[in-house]
């Protein structure tokens, strides 16, 4: 069967995707949590802005009972760090993230790099465990912000794993955010797979290595595994044109490895989907350099100075936050908000 994008419009292809792939099991409970979250903030602080931050990579399962899957590099640093800046600036944050990727606040003390155990000592009063002296100040700051977000119910964490789960969740959450209207922001930092295996071609069980992998995922008559992937429909158009609240702002990210492509691809995305802003970054420099590409043809680079690069664990997200706020104020002016 030819890829569905060749029949009809991209919007049709996205709708067909939802009809032919099963929704995630957690969708209904996530939507209930999000509905409650939106309602709570809408009623208790009507002017509060709300952002849906997407973060981390999506998987592409090779089998329905999944043993193997295709993944990508994203650790969720951009999304988790940006979420902290949004919270600091008074937003309520729905954090749609890849399960087990980095989370706001706890990202400072993970289980691998910055292992939390290295911040502790076992010689506290009465043999208690304490945070080592040199880390106390920073940990107190992180804890204060974490507790503030928790106590004020400002952060809703919702996990996904596969690309299909991600797309269903994005659509469902955007629709639930409708009451927020122009106070809603979509900040799409997740690294979403461009390819997937359609449900009808996916193997049910673990792909065997000693048999012919005919049909389904693999093909060929040797022990090779040949994987045939279809393009994931472009959903940004659906988000901008129909899922997201009218007047809301949509910021997408564009990742490239070839510097010669980055700005052109970002401009192309803006032209195609008519959203507000594309933040471009390159794989190797993404922690200290991004480019804002705007609909009026603007190209604005933000760079962390070399002197701050090695020391700065929070990286460039504070600068993105400041520039993004300026852009958003401009957007609100244009929308007459
Ligand atoms: O998660 P991370 O901090 O390692 O990486 C962030 C990123 C590069 C995934 C993000 O900035 C981004 O560009 N997301 C969109 C990727 C894409 O083009 O689909």
Boltz pocket constraint, residues with backbone or C-beta under 6 A from the ligand:
constraints:
  - pocket:
      binder: B
      contacts: [[A, 56], [A, 73], [A, 74], [A, 75], [A, 76], [A, 77], [A, 78], [A, 79], [A, 188], [A, 189], [A, 190], [A, 191], [A, 192], [A, 253], [A, 254], [A, 255], [A, 256], [A, 279], [A, 281], [A, 286]]
      max_distance: 6.0
